[in-house]
């Protein structure tokens, strides 16, 4: 809200005003918005709230497995991470006021963070775990191994040697320097070119990004990668491919 600023601090013309404050039954580990509602994770439960008359009114909830600490939302889809039970995908029905499970990963994983991967009309799910892995899943109900869509399919993985504790997405920039989705020019692009860059930050202070590529560009970069592996001398004669492989070590939990 806007207030009268301090003459000695001209930039102090705004301040926060608390509209709602109430103690919950457990730790609120994550909060986001979905279709005009508030979604929060409290322990092993996920709640959807509606702010009415300066009060939060429960709209929907769902019980999960152990402990939820990461939530990501796109439209009516909710991706959440359990501290030991990997990730699950939910959908929120605004008309019926219900949260329903679409699919999940049934393999145990100590997840640090999760987020969506936007590749045009395709949607993937990126996960970081306690073994410094980045894993990408997809929802493919037509695949036999998905068990009718109940199981998320692991599509790709890499070990980056650092723990990733946060993700965020930005639209790619088109040739005139504007951000995709903010101008009329972006509407002329093919759906496959409407991708998001998924940025990540690690606990050792590094920043990185992930961008989906077309098959043609991937093949070119893969050939360059193989050439560098064979042509460039490596420390102690080690193979850099080994450091990129998925690590499945037993965690502390």
C-alpha positions as CSV (number, residue, x, y, z in Angstrom):
1,X,0.0,0.0,0.0
2,X,1.1,3.6,-0.6
3,X,2.0,5.8,2.4
4,X,3.5,9.2,3.1
5,X,7.3,8.7,2.6
6,X,9.9,9.8,5.1
7,X,11.5,13.1,3.9
8,X,14.9,11.6,4.5
9,X,14.0,8.4,2.7
10,X,12.0,9.3,-0.5
11,X,11.9,5.7,-1.6
12,X,9.9,4.6,1.4
13,X,6.5,5.5,0.0
14,X,5.2,1.9,0.1
15,X,4.9,-0.7,2.8
16,X,3.3,-4.1,3.3
17,X,0.0,-4.5,5.0
18,X,-0.9,-7.9,6.6
19,X,-4.4,-8.9,5.4
20,X,-4.5,-12.4,7.0
21,X,-2.5,-14.1,9.8
22,X,-3.4,-17.4,11.3
23,X,-1.4,-20.3,12.8
24,X,-1.7,-23.5,10.9
25,X,-1.5,-27.1,12.2
26,X,1.9,-27.7,10.7
27,X,4.8,-26.0,8.9
28,X,3.9,-24.3,5.7
29,X,6.7,-25.5,3.4
30,X,5.5,-24.1,0.0
31,X,2.9,-21.6,-1.3
32,X,1.8,-20.7,-4.9
33,X,-1.2,-19.5,-6.8
34,X,-3.5,-21.6,-9.1
35,X,-6.5,-20.3,-11.1
36,X,-7.1,-17.3,-8.8
37,X,-6.7,-19.4,-5.6
38,X,-3.8,-20.0,-3.2
39,X,-2.2,-23.4,-3.0
40,X,0.0,-24.4,0.0
41,X,1.8,-27.4,1.3
42,X,1.4,-28.1,5.0
43,X,3.3,-31.2,6.1
44,X,1.9,-34.1,4.0
45,X,-1.2,-32.2,2.9
46,X,-1.8,-29.9,0.0
47,X,-4.6,-27.3,0.4
48,X,-6.2,-24.9,-2.0
49,X,-7.6,-21.7,-0.4
50,X,-9.9,-18.9,-1.5
51,X,-9.4,-15.4,0.0
52,X,-12.9,-14.2,0.9
53,X,-13.8,-11.4,3.3
54,X,-10.2,-11.1,4.7
55,X,-10.2,-14.8,5.5
56,X,-8.8,-17.9,3.9
57,X,-11.5,-20.5,3.1
58,X,-10.5,-24.0,2.3
59,X,-11.6,-25.1,-1.2
60,X,-9.9,-28.5,-1.7
61,X,-7.1,-30.6,-0.2
62,X,-5.4,-33.9,-0.8
63,X,-3.3,-36.2,1.4
64,X,0.2,-37.1,0.1
65,X,2.9,-39.5,1.2
66,X,5.6,-38.2,3.6
67,X,6.5,-34.5,3.5
68,X,5.9,-32.0,0.7
69,X,8.5,-29.2,0.3
70,X,8.3,-28.1,-3.3
71,X,5.4,-27.1,-5.5
72,X,5.2,-25.8,-9.1
73,X,2.1,-24.7,-10.9
74,X,1.2,-24.2,-14.6
75,X,-2.5,-23.4,-15.3
76,X,-4.5,-26.2,-13.5
77,X,-1.5,-28.6,-13.2
78,X,0.4,-29.0,-9.9
79,X,3.8,-30.7,-9.7
80,X,4.9,-31.4,-6.1
81,X,8.0,-33.1,-4.7
82,X,8.1,-35.4,-1.6
83,X,11.2,-35.4,0.5
84,X,11.7,-39.2,-0.1
85,X,9.0,-40.3,-2.6
86,X,10.0,-38.4,-5.8
87,X,7.4,-36.3,-7.6
88,X,3.7,-36.5,-8.5
89,X,1.5,-34.6,-10.9
90,X,-2.0,-33.3,-9.8
91,X,-4.8,-31.4,-11.6
92,X,-7.1,-28.9,-10.0
93,X,-10.8,-28.8,-11.1
94,X,-12.0,-25.3,-10.4
95,X,-15.7,-26.2,-11.0
96,X,-15.8,-29.3,-8.8
97,X,-13.2,-27.9,-6.3
98,X,-11.1,-31.1,-6.3
99,X,-7.4,-32.1,-6.5
100,X,-6.8,-35.3,-8.4
101,X,-3.6,-37.3,-9.0
102,X,-2.7,-37.7,-12.7
103,X,0.5,-39.6,-12.5
104,X,3.6,-40.0,-10.2
105,X,7.1,-41.5,-10.1
106,X,7.1,-44.7,-8.0
107,X,10.9,-44.9,-7.6
108,X,12.2,-43.5,-4.2
109,X,14.2,-40.2,-4.6
110,X,15.3,-37.6,-2.2
111,X,14.1,-34.5,-4.1
112,X,15.6,-31.1,-3.6
113,X,13.4,-29.2,-6.1
114,X,11.1,-29.7,-9.0
115,X,9.7,-27.5,-11.9
116,X,8.1,-27.7,-15.3
117,X,10.0,-27.8,-18.6
118,X,8.1,-26.0,-21.4
119,X,8.9,-27.1,-24.9
120,X,6.2,-25.6,-27.2
121,X,3.1,-27.8,-26.7
122,X,5.0,-30.4,-24.8
123,X,5.4,-30.3,-21.0
124,X,8.1,-32.1,-19.0
125,X,9.1,-32.2,-15.4
126,X,12.6,-31.5,-14.1
127,X,13.8,-32.8,-10.7
128,X,17.0,-32.3,-8.7
129,X,17.9,-34.8,-6.0
130,X,20.4,-35.4,-3.2
131,X,22.9,-37.1,-5.5
132,X,23.4,-34.0,-7.6
133,X,21.3,-35.4,-10.5
134,X,19.0,-33.6,-12.8
135,X,16.3,-35.9,-14.1
136,X,13.5,-35.1,-16.6
137,X,10.2,-36.9,-16.7
138,X,7.3,-36.9,-19.1
139,X,3.7,-37.9,-19.0
140,X,3.0,-40.4,-21.8
141,X,-0.2,-42.4,-21.1
142,X,0.1,-44.1,-24.5
143,X,3.4,-45.7,-23.5
144,X,3.3,-49.3,-22.2
145,X,5.7,-48.6,-19.4
146,X,3.6,-45.8,-18.1
147,X,0.9,-48.3,-16.9
148,X,-1.9,-46.4,-18.5
149,X,-0.5,-43.0,-17.5
150,X,-0.2,-43.8,-13.8
151,X,3.6,-43.7,-13.9
152,X,5.8,-40.9,-15.1
153,X,8.4,-41.9,-17.7
154,X,12.1,-40.9,-17.1
155,X,13.4,-39.4,-20.3
156,X,16.8,-38.0,-19.5
157,X,19.2,-37.5,-16.7
158,X,22.6,-36.0,-15.9
159,X,24.9,-35.5,-12.9
160,X,26.1,-31.9,-12.6
161,X,28.2,-32.4,-9.4
162,X,26.3,-29.9,-7.3
163,X,23.0,-29.8,-5.4
164,X,20.3,-27.7,-7.1
165,X,18.0,-26.0,-4.6
166,X,15.9,-23.8,-6.9
167,X,14.4,-23.5,-10.4
168,X,12.8,-20.7,-12.3
169,X,11.6,-20.3,-15.9
170,X,11.8,-17.4,-18.3
171,X,10.6,-17.0,-21.9
172,X,13.2,-17.2,-24.6
173,X,14.1,-14.0,-26.5
174,X,13.3,-13.7,-30.2
175,X,15.5,-12.0,-32.8
176,X,14.3,-8.4,-32.1
177,X,15.4,-8.7,-28.4
178,X,11.9,-8.9,-26.9
179,X,10.8,-11.6,-24.6
180,X,8.7,-14.4,-26.1
181,X,5.0,-14.0,-25.3
182,X,5.1,-10.3,-24.7
183,X,4.7,-9.1,-28.3
184,X,2.5,-9.8,-31.3
185,X,5.5,-11.1,-33.1
186,X,5.8,-14.1,-30.8
187,X,2.3,-15.2,-31.9
188,X,3.8,-15.8,-35.4
189,X,6.3,-18.4,-34.1
190,X,5.7,-22.1,-34.6
191,X,4.4,-23.8,-31.3
192,X,7.7,-25.9,-31.3
193,X,9.7,-22.6,-31.0
194,X,7.8,-21.4,-28.0
195,X,10.1,-22.8,-25.3
196,X,11.0,-21.7,-21.8
197,X,14.5,-21.5,-20.4
198,X,14.7,-23.4,-17.0
199,X,17.3,-21.7,-14.8
200,X,18.7,-23.4,-11.8
201,X,21.0,-22.4,-8.9
202,X,23.2,-24.6,-6.8
203,X,24.2,-24.6,-3.2
204,X,27.9,-23.9,-4.1
205,X,26.9,-20.6,-5.8
206,X,26.7,-21.7,-9.5
207,X,24.0,-20.8,-12.0
208,X,22.9,-22.8,-15.0
209,X,20.2,-23.1,-17.5
210,X,18.3,-25.8,-19.5
211,X,16.8,-25.2,-22.9
212,X,15.0,-27.9,-25.0
213,X,16.5,-28.3,-28.5
214,X,15.2,-29.6,-31.7
215,X,16.6,-33.0,-32.9
216,X,18.7,-31.4,-35.6
217,X,20.5,-29.0,-33.2
218,X,20.9,-31.8,-30.6
219,X,22.7,-34.0,-33.2
220,X,25.1,-31.2,-34.1
221,X,26.0,-30.5,-30.4
222,X,26.3,-34.3,-29.7
223,X,28.8,-34.7,-32.5
224,X,30.8,-31.7,-31.2
225,X,30.6,-33.2,-27.6
226,X,32.0,-36.5,-28.9
227,X,34.8,-34.7,-30.8
228,X,35.8,-32.8,-27.7
229,X,35.9,-35.9,-25.5
230,X,38.3,-37.7,-27.9
231,X,40.4,-34.7,-29.0
232,X,40.9,-32.7,-25.8
233,X,43.4,-34.1,-23.2
234,X,41.7,-34.7,-19.9
235,X,43.1,-34.6,-16.3
236,X,44.7,-37.9,-15.3
237,X,43.2,-39.5,-18.5
238,X,39.7,-39.5,-17.0
239,X,36.6,-39.9,-19.2
240,X,34.3,-36.9,-18.7
241,X,31.3,-39.0,-19.6
242,X,31.6,-40.8,-16.3
243,X,31.0,-37.6,-14.3
244,X,27.8,-37.0,-16.2
245,X,26.2,-40.4,-15.5
246,X,23.3,-40.7,-13.1
247,X,24.4,-41.5,-9.6
248,X,22.1,-43.7,-7.4
249,X,23.7,-43.6,-4.0
250,X,21.9,-44.5,-0.8
251,X,20.9,-41.3,1.0
252,X,20.9,-40.4,4.7
253,X,17.1,-40.7,5.2
